[in-house]
Amino acid sequence: MLGVLRIRDYRLLLAGQLLSNIGDWLLLVAAPYFVFELTGSTLATGLTLTAESVPAIVLGPLAAALIAASAGTSLLMPQRMRVLRRRSSCLPQTADATSAEGADPI
């Protein structure tokens, strides 16, 4: 994993993403604090924090559902299949393992 840090463009991308995330978190804390300093109202502070958080909480799952629907398949299915293949390669292979009555084929 550390080998990728030798690539200059990746390091620049990583640094930019890190700075962007720091800025997002600072804004999440600073805006309600600024509102509290201006108004002294905990209600206004809470509403500010709610107004900042609700779009991500509501729109995030909706956007994921929209993307999954447009892809025509579950986005997690390829990852799940890789995990299942990896797990099954660790198990002892027997000829009658899948023919046992009541055995789950997956």
Sine and cosine of phi, psi and omega as CSV:
sin_phi,cos_phi,sin_psi,cos_psi,sin_omega,cos_omega
0.00,0.00,-0.61,0.79,-0.04,-1.00
-0.95,0.31,-0.28,0.96,0.02,-1.00
-0.89,0.45,-0.49,0.87,-0.01,-1.00
-0.93,0.37,-0.35,0.94,0.02,-1.00
-0.95,0.31,-0.16,0.99,0.07,-1.00
-0.97,0.25,-0.27,0.96,-0.01,-1.00
-1.00,0.07,0.88,-0.48,-0.11,-0.99
-0.87,0.50,-0.71,0.70,-0.03,-1.00
-0.88,0.47,-0.61,0.79,0.03,-1.00
-0.92,0.39,-0.65,0.76,0.04,-1.00
-0.88,0.47,-0.63,0.77,0.03,-1.00
-0.91,0.42,-0.68,0.73,0.04,-1.00
-0.89,0.47,-0.71,0.71,0.01,-1.00
-0.89,0.46,-0.69,0.72,0.02,-1.00
-0.90,0.44,-0.67,0.74,0.03,-1.00
-0.90,0.44,-0.66,0.75,0.03,-1.00
-0.91,0.41,-0.64,0.77,0.03,-1.00
-0.88,0.47,-0.73,0.68,0.02,-1.00
-0.90,0.44,-0.63,0.78,0.03,-1.00
-0.89,0.45,-0.69,0.72,0.02,-1.00
-0.91,0.42,-0.63,0.77,0.05,-1.00
-0.88,0.48,-0.69,0.73,0.03,-1.00
-0.89,0.46,-0.66,0.75,0.03,-1.00
-0.88,0.47,-0.70,0.71,0.00,-1.00
-0.93,0.37,-0.62,0.79,0.05,-1.00
-0.89,0.45,-0.65,0.76,0.03,-1.00
-0.91,0.42,-0.62,0.78,0.01,-1.00
-0.88,0.48,-0.52,0.85,0.02,-1.00
-1.00,0.00,-0.64,0.77,-0.13,-0.99
-0.95,0.31,-0.62,0.79,-0.05,-1.00
-0.89,0.45,-0.77,0.64,0.05,-1.00
-0.89,0.46,-0.59,0.81,0.03,-1.00
-0.89,0.46,-0.67,0.74,0.01,-1.00
-0.89,0.45,-0.67,0.75,0.03,-1.00
-0.90,0.44,-0.65,0.76,0.02,-1.00
-0.91,0.42,-0.66,0.75,0.03,-1.00
-0.90,0.44,-0.60,0.80,-0.01,-1.00
-0.96,0.27,-0.67,0.74,-0.15,-0.99
-0.97,-0.25,-0.50,0.87,-0.10,-1.00
0.96,0.28,0.13,0.99,-0.06,-1.00
-0.99,-0.16,0.83,-0.56,0.07,-1.00
-0.96,0.29,-0.46,0.89,0.06,-1.00
-0.90,0.43,-0.73,0.68,0.02,-1.00
-0.90,0.45,-0.60,0.80,0.03,-1.00
-0.90,0.43,-0.71,0.70,0.02,-1.00
-0.90,0.43,-0.64,0.77,0.04,-1.00
-0.91,0.40,-0.57,0.82,0.05,-1.00
-0.91,0.41,-0.71,0.70,0.03,-1.00
-0.90,0.44,-0.64,0.77,0.04,-1.00
-0.90,0.43,-0.70,0.72,0.00,-1.00
-0.89,0.46,-0.52,0.86,0.04,-1.00
-0.97,0.24,-0.56,0.83,-0.15,-0.99
-1.00,-0.01,-0.57,0.82,-0.12,-0.99
-0.86,0.51,-0.70,0.71,-0.01,-1.00
-0.84,0.55,-0.67,0.74,0.00,-1.00
-0.93,0.37,-0.62,0.79,-0.03,-1.00
-0.94,0.34,-0.63,0.78,-0.05,-1.00
-0.99,0.10,-0.73,0.68,-0.11,-0.99
-0.98,0.20,-0.41,0.91,0.00,-1.00
-0.86,0.51,-0.83,0.56,0.03,-1.00
-0.90,0.44,-0.57,0.82,0.03,-1.00
-0.91,0.41,-0.66,0.75,0.04,-1.00
-0.91,0.43,-0.64,0.77,0.03,-1.00
-0.90,0.44,-0.66,0.75,0.02,-1.00
-0.91,0.41,-0.64,0.77,0.02,-1.00
-0.90,0.44,-0.69,0.72,0.01,-1.00
-0.91,0.41,-0.68,0.74,0.01,-1.00
-0.90,0.44,-0.62,0.78,0.01,-1.00
-0.93,0.36,-0.61,0.79,-0.01,-1.00
-0.96,0.28,-0.41,0.91,0.03,-1.00
-0.98,0.22,-0.36,0.93,0.03,-1.00
0.99,0.16,0.03,1.00,0.00,-1.00
-0.44,-0.90,0.20,-0.98,0.04,-1.00
-0.95,0.32,0.73,-0.68,0.01,-1.00
-0.94,0.35,-0.39,0.92,-0.03,-1.00
-1.00,0.03,-0.17,0.98,-0.08,-1.00
-0.87,0.49,-0.73,0.68,0.02,-1.00
-0.86,0.51,-0.65,0.76,0.02,-1.00
-0.91,0.42,-0.67,0.74,-0.01,-1.00
-0.90,0.44,-0.64,0.77,0.00,-1.00
-0.91,0.41,-0.62,0.79,0.04,-1.00
-0.90,0.44,-0.66,0.75,0.00,-1.00
-0.91,0.42,-0.69,0.73,0.00,-1.00
-0.90,0.44,-0.66,0.75,0.03,-1.00
-0.89,0.45,-0.66,0.75,-0.01,-1.00
-0.90,0.43,-0.68,0.73,0.01,-1.00
-0.91,0.41,-0.66,0.75,-0.05,-1.00
-0.94,0.35,-0.44,0.90,0.03,-1.00
-0.96,0.29,-0.31,0.95,0.02,-1.00
-1.00,0.06,-0.31,0.95,-0.04,-1.00
-0.99,0.11,0.49,-0.87,0.08,-1.00
-0.93,0.38,0.70,-0.71,-0.03,-1.00
-1.00,-0.02,0.83,-0.55,0.08,-1.00
-0.82,-0.57,0.46,-0.89,-0.06,-1.00
-0.92,0.39,-0.57,0.82,-0.08,-1.00
-0.98,-0.20,0.27,0.96,-0.05,-1.00
-0.90,0.43,-0.63,0.78,-0.03,-1.00
-1.00,-0.05,-0.20,0.98,-0.02,-1.00
-1.00,-0.01,-0.07,1.00,0.00,-1.00
-0.91,0.42,0.62,-0.78,-0.06,-1.00
-0.93,0.37,0.75,-0.66,0.00,-1.00
0.99,0.11,0.05,1.00,0.00,-1.00
-0.97,0.23,0.65,-0.76,0.04,-1.00
-0.99,0.17,0.81,-0.59,-0.05,-1.00
-0.93,0.38,-0.31,0.95,0.02,-1.00
-1.00,-0.10,0.00,0.00,0.00,0.00
